[in-house]
Amino acid sequence: MKTKRTFYLILIAIGGLIAGFGNRFIEEELALMVGFVLMMFGLYKTTQLWSSNQLDEREQIKEEEDEI
């Protein structure tokens, strides 16, 4: 689970770098598009991980309350 978070964080950082400095290597519009897509994909997957973790924690709390 930790490796997924790290991978998506790196993906977000790479997307930001490509969007910011990619115009030095490729056309500006292409760099912005690729960087933006990578950042949005990383953010989307990260929020999915966060929401699934919150649901798991809520289910555990509910199970603990039911046992009492």
VMD Tcl script that builds the backbone (N, CA, C; Angstrom):
set m [mol new atoms 204]
animate dup $m
set s [atomselect $m all]
$s set {name element resname resid chain x y z} {
  {N N MET 1 A 0.830 -1.188 0.000}
  {CA C MET 1 A 0.000 0.000 0.000}
  {C C MET 1 A 0.877 1.256 0.000}
  {N N LYS 2 A 1.967 1.243 0.743}
  {CA C LYS 2 A 2.834 2.409 0.793}
  {C C LYS 2 A 3.496 2.670 -0.556}
  {N N THR 3 A 3.786 1.611 -1.296}
  {CA C THR 3 A 4.453 1.810 -2.582}
  {C C THR 3 A 3.519 2.502 -3.566}
  {N N LYS 4 A 2.219 2.229 -3.476}
  {CA C LYS 4 A 1.281 2.910 -4.360}
  {C C LYS 4 A 1.268 4.402 -4.075}
  {N N ARG 5 A 1.235 4.759 -2.812}
  {CA C ARG 5 A 1.236 6.179 -2.449}
  {C C ARG 5 A 2.489 6.871 -2.941}
  {N N THR 6 A 3.622 6.217 -2.757}
  {CA C THR 6 A 4.888 6.790 -3.201}
  {C C THR 6 A 4.917 6.933 -4.716}
  {N N PHE 7 A 4.437 5.916 -5.415}
  {CA C PHE 7 A 4.411 5.965 -6.874}
  {C C PHE 7 A 3.542 7.121 -7.366}
  {N N TYR 8 A 2.359 7.289 -6.782}
  {CA C TYR 8 A 1.465 8.355 -7.219}
  {C C TYR 8 A 2.016 9.730 -6.855}
  {N N LEU 9 A 2.714 9.838 -5.726}
  {CA C LEU 9 A 3.344 11.106 -5.372}
  {C C LEU 9 A 4.447 11.453 -6.372}
  {N N ILE 10 A 5.227 10.466 -6.750}
  {CA C ILE 10 A 6.279 10.685 -7.760}
  {C C ILE 10 A 5.654 11.058 -9.095}
  {N N LEU 11 A 4.546 10.415 -9.440}
  {CA C LEU 11 A 3.846 10.724 -10.681}
  {C C LEU 11 A 3.361 12.181 -10.697}
  {N N ILE 12 A 2.837 12.649 -9.575}
  {CA C ILE 12 A 2.390 14.035 -9.467}
  {C C ILE 12 A 3.571 14.985 -9.627}
  {N N ALA 13 A 4.684 14.657 -8.975}
  {CA C ALA 13 A 5.874 15.515 -9.066}
  {C C ALA 13 A 6.436 15.546 -10.486}
  {N N ILE 14 A 6.498 14.400 -11.135}
  {CA C ILE 14 A 6.996 14.352 -12.511}
  {C C ILE 14 A 6.074 15.146 -13.432}
  {N N GLY 15 A 4.772 15.011 -13.235}
  {CA C GLY 15 A 3.824 15.780 -14.043}
  {C C GLY 15 A 4.028 17.277 -13.870}
  {N N GLY 16 A 4.256 17.694 -12.631}
  {CA C GLY 16 A 4.515 19.115 -12.382}
  {C C GLY 16 A 5.804 19.590 -13.033}
  {N N LEU 17 A 6.830 18.775 -12.959}
  {CA C LEU 17 A 8.098 19.143 -13.590}
  {C C LEU 17 A 7.979 19.211 -15.106}
  {N N ILE 18 A 7.266 18.258 -15.687}
  {CA C ILE 18 A 7.084 18.276 -17.143}
  {C C ILE 18 A 6.279 19.505 -17.557}
  {N N ALA 19 A 5.229 19.817 -16.796}
  {CA C ALA 19 A 4.423 20.992 -17.125}
  {C C ALA 19 A 5.230 22.275 -16.960}
  {N N GLY 20 A 6.100 22.304 -15.962}
  {CA C GLY 20 A 6.869 23.512 -15.699}
  {C C GLY 20 A 8.082 23.695 -16.587}
  {N N PHE 21 A 8.824 22.621 -16.796}
  {CA C PHE 21 A 10.094 22.737 -17.508}
  {C C PHE 21 A 10.140 21.957 -18.818}
  {N N GLY 22 A 9.048 21.315 -19.196}
  {CA C GLY 22 A 9.038 20.489 -20.401}
  {C C GLY 22 A 9.165 21.266 -21.681}
  {N N ASN 23 A 8.841 22.557 -21.661}
  {CA C ASN 23 A 8.920 23.352 -22.890}
  {C C ASN 23 A 10.359 23.530 -23.373}
  {N N ARG 24 A 11.318 23.207 -22.536}
  {CA C ARG 24 A 12.714 23.276 -22.973}
  {C C ARG 24 A 13.087 22.088 -23.853}
  {N N PHE 25 A 12.330 20.999 -23.740}
  {CA C PHE 25 A 12.668 19.768 -24.463}
  {C C PHE 25 A 11.678 19.451 -25.581}
  {N N ILE 26 A 10.393 19.752 -25.359}
  {CA C ILE 26 A 9.359 19.503 -26.364}
  {C C ILE 26 A 8.501 20.753 -26.480}
  {N N GLU 27 A 7.549 20.738 -27.382}
  {CA C GLU 27 A 6.691 21.908 -27.565}
  {C C GLU 27 A 5.921 22.217 -26.285}
  {N N GLU 28 A 5.697 23.499 -26.054}
  {CA C GLU 28 A 5.090 23.945 -24.806}
  {C C GLU 28 A 3.701 23.343 -24.587}
  {N N GLU 29 A 2.879 23.307 -25.622}
  {CA C GLU 29 A 1.517 22.785 -25.477}
  {C C GLU 29 A 1.528 21.306 -25.115}
  {N N LEU 30 A 2.403 20.547 -25.756}
  {CA C LEU 30 A 2.494 19.114 -25.477}
  {C C LEU 30 A 2.999 18.879 -24.055}
  {N N ALA 31 A 3.978 19.661 -23.635}
  {CA C ALA 31 A 4.506 19.520 -22.280}
  {C C ALA 31 A 3.427 19.816 -21.246}
  {N N LEU 32 A 2.648 20.857 -21.473}
  {CA C LEU 32 A 1.574 21.188 -20.547}
  {C C LEU 32 A 0.515 20.096 -20.500}
  {N N MET 33 A 0.154 19.565 -21.646}
  {CA C MET 33 A -0.862 18.504 -21.683}
  {C C MET 33 A -0.376 17.249 -20.961}
  {N N VAL 34 A 0.832 16.806 -21.263}
  {CA C VAL 34 A 1.355 15.590 -20.645}
  {C C VAL 34 A 1.521 15.791 -19.140}
  {N N GLY 35 A 2.066 16.921 -18.747}
  {CA C GLY 35 A 2.241 17.203 -17.327}
  {C C GLY 35 A 0.925 17.268 -16.585}
  {N N PHE 36 A -0.051 17.916 -17.169}
  {CA C PHE 36 A -1.361 18.037 -16.548}
  {C C PHE 36 A -2.035 16.670 -16.424}
  {N N VAL 37 A -1.946 15.846 -17.458}
  {CA C VAL 37 A -2.558 14.511 -17.416}
  {C C VAL 37 A -1.901 13.658 -16.336}
  {N N LEU 38 A -0.579 13.692 -16.240}
  {CA C LEU 38 A 0.108 12.919 -15.209}
  {C C LEU 38 A -0.267 13.388 -13.808}
  {N N MET 39 A -0.333 14.692 -13.618}
  {CA C MET 39 A -0.717 15.216 -12.306}
  {C C MET 39 A -2.144 14.825 -11.945}
  {N N MET 40 A -3.058 14.964 -12.867}
  {CA C MET 40 A -4.461 14.645 -12.580}
  {C C MET 40 A -4.644 13.149 -12.322}
  {N N PHE 41 A -3.935 12.300 -13.070}
  {CA C PHE 41 A -4.026 10.867 -12.840}
  {C C PHE 41 A -3.498 10.512 -11.451}
  {N N GLY 42 A -2.366 11.092 -11.088}
  {CA C GLY 42 A -1.797 10.844 -9.762}
  {C C GLY 42 A -2.714 11.326 -8.650}
  {N N LEU 43 A -3.294 12.499 -8.829}
  {CA C LEU 43 A -4.219 13.027 -7.817}
  {C C LEU 43 A -5.475 12.173 -7.706}
  {N N TYR 44 A -5.996 11.725 -8.834}
  {CA C TYR 44 A -7.199 10.896 -8.838}
  {C C TYR 44 A -6.964 9.586 -8.089}
  {N N LYS 45 A -5.857 8.921 -8.408}
  {CA C LYS 45 A -5.569 7.645 -7.761}
  {C C LYS 45 A -5.260 7.831 -6.274}
  {N N THR 46 A -4.616 8.945 -5.919}
  {CA C THR 46 A -4.321 9.214 -4.518}
  {C C THR 46 A -5.599 9.422 -3.724}
  {N N THR 47 A -6.537 10.178 -4.263}
  {CA C THR 47 A -7.789 10.396 -3.546}
  {C C THR 47 A -8.590 9.113 -3.432}
  {N N GLN 48 A -8.487 8.221 -4.409}
  {CA C GLN 48 A -9.152 6.925 -4.294}
  {C C GLN 48 A -8.559 6.117 -3.143}
  {N N LEU 49 A -7.239 6.147 -2.988}
  {CA C LEU 49 A -6.604 5.441 -1.883}
  {C C LEU 49 A -7.034 6.028 -0.550}
  {N N TRP 50 A -7.080 7.367 -0.454}
  {CA C TRP 50 A -7.483 8.006 0.794}
  {C C TRP 50 A -8.912 7.654 1.163}
  {N N SER 51 A -9.811 7.677 0.190}
  {CA C SER 51 A -11.213 7.394 0.494}
  {C C SER 51 A -11.404 5.932 0.878}
  {N N SER 52 A -10.681 5.019 0.245}
  {CA C SER 52 A -10.815 3.603 0.613}
  {C C SER 52 A -10.258 3.364 2.012}
  {N N ASN 53 A -9.197 4.080 2.396}
  {CA C ASN 53 A -8.651 3.942 3.741}
  {C C ASN 53 A -9.638 4.460 4.778}
  {N N GLN 54 A -10.312 5.563 4.485}
  {CA C GLN 54 A -11.288 6.112 5.422}
  {C C GLN 54 A -12.461 5.161 5.586}
  {N N LEU 55 A -12.908 4.536 4.511}
  {CA C LEU 55 A -14.010 3.578 4.599}
  {C C LEU 55 A -13.608 2.365 5.429}
  {N N ASP 56 A -12.385 1.890 5.245}
  {CA C ASP 56 A -11.907 0.748 6.015}
  {C C ASP 56 A -11.857 1.083 7.506}
  {N N GLU 57 A -11.386 2.284 7.847}
  {CA C GLU 57 A -11.319 2.694 9.242}
  {C C GLU 57 A -12.710 2.805 9.840}
  {N N ARG 58 A -13.659 3.344 9.098}
  {CA C ARG 58 A -15.029 3.462 9.589}
  {C C ARG 58 A -15.645 2.089 9.830}
  {N N GLU 59 A -15.382 1.143 8.935}
  {CA C GLU 59 A -15.916 -0.213 9.102}
  {C C GLU 59 A -15.314 -0.875 10.339}
  {N N GLN 60 A -14.021 -0.668 10.590}
  {CA C GLN 60 A -13.389 -1.242 11.769}
  {C C GLN 60 A -13.976 -0.655 13.038}
  {N N ILE 61 A -14.220 0.642 13.054}
  {CA C ILE 61 A -14.801 1.296 14.232}
  {C C ILE 61 A -16.212 0.762 14.460}
  {N N LYS 62 A -16.966 0.607 13.398}
  {CA C LYS 62 A -18.323 0.096 13.512}
  {C C LYS 62 A -18.338 -1.328 14.038}
  {N N GLU 63 A -17.411 -2.183 13.564}
  {CA C GLU 63 A -17.313 -3.549 14.041}
  {C C GLU 63 A -16.947 -3.591 15.522}
  {N N GLU 64 A -16.032 -2.707 15.929}
  {CA C GLU 64 A -15.658 -2.646 17.341}
  {C C GLU 64 A -16.831 -2.225 18.208}
  {N N GLU 65 A -17.629 -1.281 17.734}
  {CA C GLU 65 A -18.800 -0.839 18.485}
  {C C GLU 65 A -19.845 -1.952 18.572}
  {N N ASP 66 A -19.984 -2.743 17.518}
  {CA C ASP 66 A -20.949 -3.837 17.506}
  {C C ASP 66 A -20.540 -4.942 18.474}
  {N N GLU 67 A -19.219 -5.148 18.660}
  {CA C GLU 67 A -18.745 -6.170 19.576}
  {C C GLU 67 A -19.031 -5.799 21.022}
  {N N ILE 68 A -19.062 -4.521 21.317}
  {CA C ILE 68 A -19.281 -4.060 22.696}
  {C C ILE 68 A -20.701 -4.181 23.050}
}
mol reanalyze $m
mol bondsrecalc $m
mol representation Tube
mol addrep $m
